[in-house]
Amino acid sequence: MKILVTGANGFLGYYLCNVLLERGYLVVATGRGDCRLPYLGRPRFTYVPMDLVDHDQTRTVVSQIVPDFIFHAAAIGKPDDCELNKELATKTNTAGTALLLELAAISVTPFCYISTDFVFDGEAGNYVEEDLLNPVNHYGVTKAAAEKLVTNYQGDWTIVRTVLVYGRPMTGRSNLLSIVQDKLAQGQTYAVVDDQIRTPTYVEDLVEGLLLILEKRATGIFHLSGEEVLTPYQMAIETANFLRLNATLLIRTTSAAFKQPARRPLITGLDINKAKRELGFTSRSFAAGLQATFRTH
């Protein structure tokens, strides 16, 4: 079975491709630029450069691959980048998804779209799959628009929303935990917001959920995240304590004081009961996620 993974050079892409290869799937990974994955030369792995903004290139690549299943993880995923370059964000996140869906429809290929808690406004939290989408920044707008396109797809489709994914960075992309480690190890202070509520997600749990969707041929919308409700500041404190670094270097701040181009939804967090019930999805505690992130290899 041939699986197309877009955005394969990213944080999630590294782990997803690795598990797919371990399970014996043929993996065709795509991303902007050269391959940053360490899988070149491994059996059943191919990498092809593909920029979703380049429609001719994308059409050529997908028509040559003819995949049996698509995991669409490619996106401009940094909210501030999306806010500062709205046109490129829309072309990549929304129009790029529209093009992929058009190409997938030719052979009615099952399509799994990776989305985000940022499609919600952050007024309530503990969101279920059917809750109203109401993004507060352009990143969320582009992802919500792409979700709507996916729901109109004539083939089998799945939308996976997740939250604040963390773990060991393997392709150069940092995340909250690795930033805390780097800053504090160098004796630098680091300001972290304490008024944004999340259910942080260990990356390998998310990948296992995606594999369950693939293997069970599940369709519809699923929330895949952790269950513990934490703020980024609480995550940072736990990380510092786990690594025995100086937690007093962490500066507790608020979203209002922390000026960023893109507004963040304050209270998100996802309800994962549907995924637990229908997929058998499980997620580890944040303490277990810390151990997995920083375990020695």
Steps between C-alpha positions, in 0.01 A plus 500: 500500500646834392459794739561862396612724787507874436702725727727205570800719589310637799488393862200269461620378158818348645311285748214412266730380221708299748201308637352443154829349388518284812150370423605400149327768294645654186561864588529784252598808699469850360605840624645832396865471401739215564428204725583564866396152607758228576309233309658536155630163390260308722276248323150622413591869547502767230527876534378743235522881532153655474391854580121532517522856373649366175189347346676357194758323715232370736286367216799323347616345826160372616410364156827305493465364854137379478479441878259268677464737797596863569609652831492874438717663768661776290420854614648826612448409862636800687213741575723809495639408156143461372399836644798677343457335159131430463510450124765228514326334796172486309670368186676227697250398767170546319561510124766229535249276674241573231747392231593180683133413541442559130787265414393241758149500353631364168551157659277568806798456733423501875612833644604583857545869581700615803334801660525693826323624813555850358185461289315582825469842665627395842200626692391163640763225482462121512368511146319207342512419130165665420571835667475817295815613322583864568875568460655815644813516280585448134665164560173373645305659215706314238468169685125538555451581133701191406291289735185612321652395168586158643143444624378547140737236364318217326739228614573378852630787710623556854583821684731472800526795736783506750650736759849629583697199380827439684781245501862464398569721195660288227507722192611830650156635593492592869200481733421637845684227691819519295501881522468484880787251512725711277427834670535380857808288430667820379384693807261718298160618616193399301156659515207259471128576506288360783153598381470275194334167580598197291500119496858442378562203271802269497596456135521121504149478649372713211674271249346190661160666465565568132598136449177389666307715253691347209460142617136530605410707193332742737327802349371828637652741751714384792673687780840348584681664789602452859241515776686702763407868507814712527622850416828546311650641821400189695654285225819704518523469880449123484764476228752703701440291811526174306834608348618642833548841346443835672124558478536849646632609159149450362303822497123462543316734265161551334383510141431874532856568613654264248470692175471280191363574152237224525244490779481161674175340616515498880318183602511211257573140592320219324260232619638167373217271613387430143852389400528283811162342434516451123873457438632363826725807521701556816732780605770499764527741790715810462747351750529190281531722192790683664676171569449388141620834361823509697581130526855415396542302182 
